[in-house]
């Protein structure tokens, strides 16, 4: 499927096209000989343009804006949960249904083996083409999706299996039907249950971490985040459309993205995530194998550390972790306390 590059990727895309054309010539003995007869060393030319491409990529990706990071998190070629599941886990067996009334394809989950160990995996899943995107509701889970996730969480707890979740959603479904079916309650119940789930939880934010739709499967003991993923209380477009500071104008989403402080660096600075995982130069889609390896190593490292914690310590630390997020200090109260001393 042909995918148009993002605006800031166009210089890279042009160099990619040049390299692809030269490699096509190099693979054809007749064309290669013709180029050599004209004094053109195809291999050297390919190497030269590849070096130039790397220079351009480093310059571009060293200067991404928050809005560019939003675009990267939504990149049409960005790997999704199932891409990572196939590379990181073995013997994945997907389980379906919320055991009430539906199965929501926007959330996938099931049993798998991780480094030889049985685990439970849950994640948001978007789609590659229009048909699959509609099937998976563009990764926006409905109440049934969160209830399915909860069923799998309780399964992990019952059989003492670590829970590993992958977050990639713009937000939970927000239409009238979702409200009628109890979307808010479904997310709230998941938050409550995850807070006291008696098994280690590791969460990886791999793309969009959008609002309650993300939090409904994201209360991990350890949270890692890919370099070009985002984590936000609201999508930038919705923020710009709601707030008068942006003229209630969706086209000012880039300004809203900057105000939301939604990048991986921000999330780490705020203590919301434990670790930012580097992506290959140009983004995860340029080297899926390497990104999956990075994720696998991080999950293994954090799981090993969590395994050493007694259950009561694990639960207490999880509780304190999420109670501490959002704490702030009143400067007037601080001044008063200093004066009293």
N, C-alpha and C positions, 0 to 999 in steps of 0.2 A: 504494500500500500504506500503510495507516494505521500510524503508529508512535507508541507511547506515549512521552511526554517523560521524560527523567531527572528524578529528584526535584527537583534544584536548578534544573531548567529549567521547572518548572510555572508559576511566576509569569510567565515569558516566554511560555509557550505560551498562557496565558489572554489575555494582551494580543494575541498573534498572532491568536487566534480573534476577538477584538473588532474588530481592524482588518479582518480578512477579511469579517466580517459587514457592517461599514460600507461597505466597497468594493463589496459585493454590492448594497447599497441605492443607493449612488452610481451604479452602472451601470444601474439601472432608473429610467427617467424618471418613472414614476408614483410610486414610493417616494421618489425624491429630492424631487419636488414636495410630497409629503405632509409630509416632514420639514421642508422650507422653510416650509410653511404653519404649522408648529408652532414656528417660530423656531429651528430647528436647522440650523446650517451644517455639512453633512456633511464637506466638505473640511477645514474648520478642526478639526472633531472628530477626523478621521483624523490630521491633523498633530499634534494635542495628544497623542493616545495613542501615536503613533510616537515623539515626544520622550520620553514617559514610559517606553516600552519600552527606548529606548537608555539612559536613566538606570539602569533596573533591571538591564539586561545588564552595564553597566560595573561596577556594584556587585557583582554575582554573580561575574563573571569576574576581578575583581581579588582575589577571596578564595577561589579554588579550592584544595582540598586535594590532596595527591598522589593520593588515591583518586578524587577528582573527575576528575583528569587521566586516570586509567586508564579511567574511564567515558567520557570524551571520545574517547580513542583507539579505543575499541570502539563508538562511537556507531553505531547501525544505519543512519544516513543519511550517515555519513562517506564521502567519496570514496575509491575504491579505485584500484589501479594503472591499470586500463584506462580509468577516467574521466580520469585525467591524460594517459595516452598519446594519447587521442583529441584532446585540446586542445593538447598541447605539441608533438607530433610529426606529421609528414606521412608518407603512404605506408607505414604500419606493416604489415609482413608477418609474421604470427606463424609461428614454426617449432615443430614438435612432435617429441616423442620423445627418449629418451636414447641411441638407437642400440644398446641392449642388450636391453631387454625391455618397456619401458612408456613411456607419456606421462603425466605427473602434472599435472593441471589446476590444482593449488595454486600452481604457478609458471608464469608466462607469459613469453614472450620472442620476440625476432625482430629483423628489420632495420627501420630507419626512417630518416627524414630529420629532422634537428634544425637549424633555421635554415639550411636548404639543404645541410646536411652529412650524409653517411651515418654512422650510428651503430648500435650494438647495444644493445637495451633488454631488461632482465630485471626481473621483479618478482613478489612474492607477489600472489595474487588470492583474495579472499574471495567470498562470494556474497550476493545480495540476498534471496533467498527460500530456503525449506527445501531445495528440489530442487537449487538451485545450490550452496548451502552444503555439502550432502552430496557433490556432484560435486567440489567444490574442497577438500573436507576441512577446511572452516572456515579455510583459509589455512595449514594445517599440512602442510608438504611431506614427502613420503616420499623414500626414497633415489633413486628415478627422477627426482624433481624436481631434486635437487641435481646429478645426473649430466647432466640436460638443461641446467641452468644452466651447468655446466662446459663442455659442448659449445659453447654459445654464446659463452662467454668465450674459448675457444680460437679460435673463428671470428673474433672481434673482433681478437685478437692477430695471426692469420694475415693478415688483410686490412687491418691498421693502422687499425682503426676505434675511436673512443672507446667505452668501456663505461659505460652509465648504468643504475644499479640502484635499484629502489624496494622498501623494506622495510616489510612490514605482516603480521606473523604472531605468534600467541600463543606459538608454539614449534614445533619440528619434531615430526613424528609420533613417538609414544613407545610404541607397542604392540609386542606380541611379533613380529608380522610385519615391522615396520620394523627391529627389532633383528636378526632373522634375515637380512634383506636388506642389512644393513650400513649403517644410518643414521649411526652415529658415524664410520665410515670415510669415508662420502660427504662429510660435513661437513668432516672433517679434510683430505681431499684438496682440497676447494675452498679452504680456508684456505691451504694450501701453494701451490696454483697461483695464487691471486689475489695472494699476496705477491710473486710473481715474474712476473706477467703483463706483457708488454712493450707496454702501451698505457695511456693515462690512464683512471682509474676514478673516477666520481663517484657517490656513494651518497646517496639521500634517504630518510630515515625519515619515513614519512607517517602511520603509525598505531601499531601495536604493534611494538616491536622486541624480540622475545622470544627470549632465550638463543641457543643454537647455531643454531636455525632462522633467526634473523636474520643471525648472523655468516657463515653459509654463502654469502651473496651481498653482504656489507657491508664488505669490506675495501677501502674506497675511498681514493684519494689525497686526496680532499676528501669530507667527510661533512656534509650539512646535515640539519636536523631541524625539522619543523613544530612550532609553538608548543605544540600540545596532543597531540603524540605522546609515547610513552614508550619507554624503552630499559632493559632489565633482564635480569639473569642468570636470572630465574625469574618466572613469574606470581605475583602476590601471594597468590592462593588456595593455590597449591602451597607457597609459602614458609610460610604460616601452618599448613598441614596437616603440614608436616615438622618444624618447629622447636618444641622444648619451650617456648621463650620465649613462644610464642603459644598454648601449651596444645595444640599439634597440632590446632587448631580452624580450619577454613576460614572460619568466619564472622568471624574476626579479620583478614581480608584488608586492611581499611583501615589497620590498625596496621602490617601487614607492608609495605604500599605506602609508608608514611612512612619505615620503616626502610631500604627498598631504595634510596632516593634515585634514583628512576627518571624524574623529569620532565626535560623538555628543558633547563631551567635547570641542573639537577644535571649532566646529561651535558656541557653546555658548560663548566661550572665545573671538571669533572674532566679536561677536555681530550679527551674522547672524540669530540665533534663539533666542527666548525669554526664553525658558524653556526646560530643558531636563527632560523627564518623566521616572521614574524608571520602569524597567521591573521586573517581577518575577525572582527569582534566577534561572538561566539556560536559560533565554530568554522568549520572549512573547509566544512562542508555548507551553511552559510548563504549562501555566495557561491563556488561552485566555480570560476567564471571568474576571479575575482580571485586565488584560491589557486593556480590553474594558472599564472597570469601571474607570480606571485611565484616559484614554483618554476622556471619557464622562465628568468626573469632571473638567478636564482642559478646555475642550471646553466651558462648562457652565460658568466657572469662567471668562474666557477671553471674552466671548460673553457679559456677564453682564457688564464688564468694558467698552467694546466698545459701548454698547447701550447708555451709558451716555454721549458720545461725540457728539457734534453738527457735522453735515455732513461736513461743511467746515473745521473744526478742524481735523476730521478723514482723509480727503483727504490730507490736508497739512502735517500731521504727516506721512502719508504713503509715500508721495513724499520725505520728508526729510529722512525718514528711508532708502530708497533705493538709494538716492543720496549720503548718507554718507558711504555706504559699499565700501570698497576698498580705502578709503582715506589714505594717507600716508604723512609723514613729511620729508622734505629734511633736513638732519642734517646740511649741509653747510648754508642753508638759516636761520636755527635756530641760528647758531653761529653768522652769520652776524647781525641778528636782536638784539642779545644780546650785540654785540660790539657797535652797533649804540646807544643803551641805555647808 
